[in-house]
């Protein structure tokens, strides 16, 4: 008899989804999970398919989930699914394999041939799961996390200096600079910056040249582990302005009682890796992309584990 049952999405799983995500990521260097608001946005997004979000039940309690989204494609071209790897409560690692196996079967039935995702060294079992399921890892290190421990002492700043921005005056300029980091629209960045301010921040800093904002970043605590903070929405055109932002942000975080500061290096910001190293930051995690062709391959995925029973959505 199987230890777990696999169910497709039902609203009754929403609270469990949030709780599982928090508990599964709590040991990570940078914990993150859906909250109720972001989960609602996911469910309300065009094309949300409840059959692509699966939940593992143990003794009728949800203990894990996995999901995927499929972006619409023109001219009936073959679609690609974006996979969100399983999150399970401690002690239920076997459920991860079952969830992934069943999701790949669902994608196969929907004639989805190409699945992509991303994995991180913060969760080594996720990498092992991807490799065991036949995913190819590529672009290792395309995104890096660097960490600065406040026990190392304050960082020494230099000219130019970074100062607090005025949200009323500078939000549009900060949003435009943030597009260079997120590769998203100004509107999207503005909405996220405003949401960060509403939730509470440690500092929102800028560097000016000839009274024009040329660099900015925002520092805020992790919602799951407030003693850890991160630098968000960062853009700096050169090393001096980056040093000004990072040193001021780190010292503001120390004053706020933060123990550890995470810097997220991605896209062209990767070129500043030596600057972070020189300031005393240490690389603590990296990300890789992964992909798999799934049509006709799921019968032997994940070591050929027997398919668990599916429960009804009602």
C-alpha positions in Angstrom: 0.0 0.0 0.0 1.3 3.5 -0.9 2.2 5.8 1.9 1.0 8.9 -0.1 -1.9 9.9 -2.2 -1.5 12.5 -4.9 -4.3 15.1 -5.5 -4.7 17.9 -8.0 -5.2 21.4 -6.8 -8.2 22.4 -4.6 -8.7 25.6 -2.6 -8.6 23.6 0.6 -4.9 23.1 0.1 -4.0 26.9 0.0 -3.1 27.2 3.7 -1.1 24.0 3.6 0.7 25.2 0.5 1.9 28.3 2.3 2.9 26.4 5.4 4.8 23.7 3.5 6.7 26.3 1.5 7.8 28.1 4.6 8.9 24.9 6.5 10.6 23.4 3.5 12.7 26.5 2.8 13.4 27.5 6.4 16.9 26.0 6.5 17.9 27.7 3.3 20.4 30.6 3.2 17.6 32.7 1.7 14.2 31.1 2.6 11.4 32.0 0.3 7.8 30.7 -0.3 4.5 31.7 -1.6 2.4 33.8 0.8 -1.4 34.0 0.6 -1.2 37.0 -1.7 1.3 35.6 -4.2 -0.6 32.3 -4.2 -3.8 34.1 -5.1 -2.0 35.9 -8.0 -0.8 32.5 -9.2 -4.3 31.1 -9.2 -5.8 34.1 -10.9 -3.2 34.2 -13.7 -4.4 33.5 -17.2 -4.1 29.9 -18.1 -3.7 28.6 -14.5 -4.3 24.8 -14.8 -5.3 23.1 -11.5 -4.3 19.8 -13.0 -0.6 21.0 -13.1 -0.5 21.6 -9.3 -0.3 18.4 -7.3 -0.4 17.8 -3.6 0.9 14.8 -1.7 -1.2 13.7 1.2 -0.1 11.6 4.2 -2.8 10.4 6.5 -5.2 12.9 4.7 -2.9 15.9 5.5 -1.0 17.7 2.7 2.7 17.4 3.2 4.1 18.5 -0.1 3.3 20.0 -3.5 4.7 20.4 -7.0 3.5 22.6 -9.9 4.0 23.9 -13.4 2.8 26.7 -15.6 2.5 26.6 -19.4 2.9 29.8 -21.3 0.5 30.3 -24.3 2.3 30.0 -27.7 1.2 31.3 -31.1 0.3 29.2 -34.1 -0.2 26.0 -32.1 3.5 25.6 -31.6 4.8 23.2 -29.1 4.5 24.7 -25.6 7.1 24.6 -22.8 6.2 24.0 -19.2 8.0 25.8 -16.4 8.4 23.5 -13.4 8.4 24.5 -9.8 10.2 21.7 -8.1 8.6 19.8 -5.2 8.5 21.3 -1.7 7.8 18.8 1.1 7.8 18.8 4.8 10.8 17.3 6.6 10.8 13.6 6.8 8.8 13.2 3.5 11.6 13.2 0.9 10.1 10.2 -0.9 7.0 12.3 -1.7 9.2 14.6 -3.8 9.9 11.8 -6.2 6.2 10.7 -6.4 5.0 14.3 -7.0 7.6 14.9 -9.8 6.9 11.6 -11.4 3.1 12.2 -11.5 3.5 15.8 -12.8 5.7 14.6 -15.6 3.0 12.1 -16.5 0.4 14.8 -16.6 2.5 17.0 -18.8 3.0 13.9 -21.1 -0.7 13.4 -21.3 -1.1 17.1 -22.3 1.5 16.6 -25.1 4.0 19.0 -23.5 7.4 17.9 -24.7 9.7 20.4 -23.1 10.0 21.2 -19.4 12.3 23.8 -17.9 13.1 24.8 -14.4 15.8 26.0 -12.1 17.6 24.4 -9.1 19.8 25.8 -6.4 22.6 24.6 -4.2 20.6 25.9 -1.2 18.6 22.7 -1.7 21.0 19.9 -2.8 18.2 17.2 -2.8 16.5 19.3 -5.4 19.5 19.0 -7.7 19.7 15.2 -7.1 16.0 14.9 -7.8 16.4 16.7 -11.1 19.3 14.6 -12.2 17.7 11.4 -11.2 14.6 12.4 -13.2 16.7 12.9 -16.3 16.9 16.7 -16.4 20.0 18.3 -17.9 21.6 21.0 -15.9 23.0 24.0 -17.7 24.0 27.6 -17.0 25.4 26.7 -13.6 26.1 29.8 -11.6 23.9 32.1 -13.8 22.7 33.6 -10.5 24.8 33.8 -7.3 24.1 34.6 -3.7 26.9 36.4 -1.8 26.7 36.8 2.0 28.1 39.3 4.4 28.1 38.4 8.1 27.7 41.4 10.4 30.2 39.9 12.9 32.9 40.9 10.4 32.3 44.5 11.4 31.1 47.6 9.6 32.1 48.3 6.0 34.1 51.4 5.2 32.5 53.6 2.7 34.1 56.0 0.2 33.0 58.8 -2.1 30.5 59.0 -3.7 28.1 58.5 -0.8 24.7 56.8 -0.8 21.7 58.5 0.8 18.1 57.6 1.4 15.9 58.2 -1.5 12.6 60.2 -1.3 9.8 57.7 -2.3 7.6 60.6 -3.6 10.3 62.2 -5.7 12.5 59.3 -6.7 10.2 56.2 -7.1 10.0 56.6 -10.9 13.7 56.9 -11.3 14.3 53.9 -9.0 11.8 51.9 -11.0 13.6 52.7 -14.2 17.0 51.6 -12.7 15.4 48.4 -11.3 14.4 47.3 -14.8 18.1 46.8 -15.5 18.3 44.2 -12.6 15.0 42.5 -13.0 14.7 42.8 -16.8 11.0 43.7 -16.3 8.9 46.7 -17.2 9.0 49.9 -15.3 5.4 49.3 -14.3 6.2 45.9 -12.8 9.2 47.2 -10.9 7.3 50.2 -9.6 4.6 47.9 -8.3 7.1 45.7 -6.5 9.0 48.6 -5.0 5.8 50.1 -3.7 4.8 46.7 -2.2 8.2 46.5 -0.5 7.8 49.9 1.0 4.3 49.0 2.2 5.6 45.8 3.8 8.5 47.5 5.5 12.1 48.1 4.5 15.4 48.8 6.1 16.8 51.3 3.6 16.2 52.5 0.1 19.4 54.2 -1.1 20.6 56.1 -4.1 23.7 57.7 -5.5 23.4 61.0 -7.4 25.6 62.6 -9.9 24.8 66.2 -10.9 21.6 65.8 -9.0 20.5 62.9 -11.1 19.9 59.5 -9.6 22.4 57.1 -11.2 22.4 54.1 -8.8 19.9 52.7 -6.3 19.1 49.7 -4.2 16.6 48.6 -1.5 17.4 46.5 1.6 14.8 44.5 3.4 14.6 41.6 5.8 13.6 38.1 4.8 9.9 37.5 5.8 10.7 33.9 7.0 13.9 34.8 8.8 14.1 38.5 9.7 17.7 38.2 10.9 18.7 37.8 7.3 18.2 40.7 4.8 18.9 41.2 1.1 19.8 43.9 -1.4 17.0 44.2 -4.0 16.5 46.2 -7.2 20.1 47.1 -7.3 21.7 49.0 -10.2 25.1 50.7 -10.3 26.9 51.9 -13.4 30.3 51.6 -11.9 32.4 50.3 -9.0 32.4 53.5 -6.9 28.6 53.9 -6.9 28.2 50.1 -6.1 30.6 50.3 -3.2 28.6 53.3 -1.9 25.3 51.5 -2.1 26.6 48.2 -0.6 28.5 49.6 2.3 25.7 52.0 3.3 23.1 49.2 3.0 25.2 46.7 5.0 25.7 49.2 7.8 22.0 50.1 7.9 21.2 46.4 8.1 23.6 46.0 11.0 22.0 49.0 12.8 18.6 47.2 12.3 19.8 44.1 14.1 20.4 42.0 10.9 22.9 39.2 11.3 23.5 38.4 7.6 23.1 40.3 4.3 22.6 38.5 1.0 23.5 40.1 -2.3 21.9 38.7 -5.4 24.2 38.7 -8.5 22.5 38.1 -11.8 22.7 39.4 -15.4 25.4 42.1 -16.0 25.6 42.6 -12.2 27.8 39.4 -12.2 30.6 41.6 -13.5 30.8 43.2 -10.0 31.6 39.8 -8.3 35.2 40.9 -7.5 33.9 44.0 -5.8 31.7 42.0 -3.4 34.6 39.6 -2.7 36.9 42.6 -1.9 34.3 44.0 0.5 34.2 40.7 2.4 31.2 39.0 0.9 31.4 35.2 0.4 29.6 33.1 -2.2 27.1 30.9 -0.5 24.8 29.6 -3.2 24.3 29.4 -6.9 21.5 28.6 -9.3 21.4 26.5 -12.5 18.8 26.1 -15.2 17.5 22.6 -16.1 15.5 21.1 -18.9 14.0 17.8 -20.0 12.1 16.3 -22.9 9.2 14.5 -21.4 7.0 13.0 -24.1 7.1 9.2 -23.9 9.8 9.3 -21.1 7.8 9.4 -17.9 7.2 5.6 -17.5 10.7 5.2 -16.2 11.2 8.6 -14.5 12.4 8.8 -10.9 13.7 5.3 -10.7 10.4 3.7 -11.8 8.6 4.3 -8.5 5.1 2.9 -8.6 2.4 5.5 -9.3 0.4 6.4 -6.2 -3.4 6.6 -6.2 -5.0 9.9 -7.3 -7.7 11.4 -5.1 -10.6 13.3 -6.5 -10.6 17.1 -6.6 -14.1 17.3 -5.0 
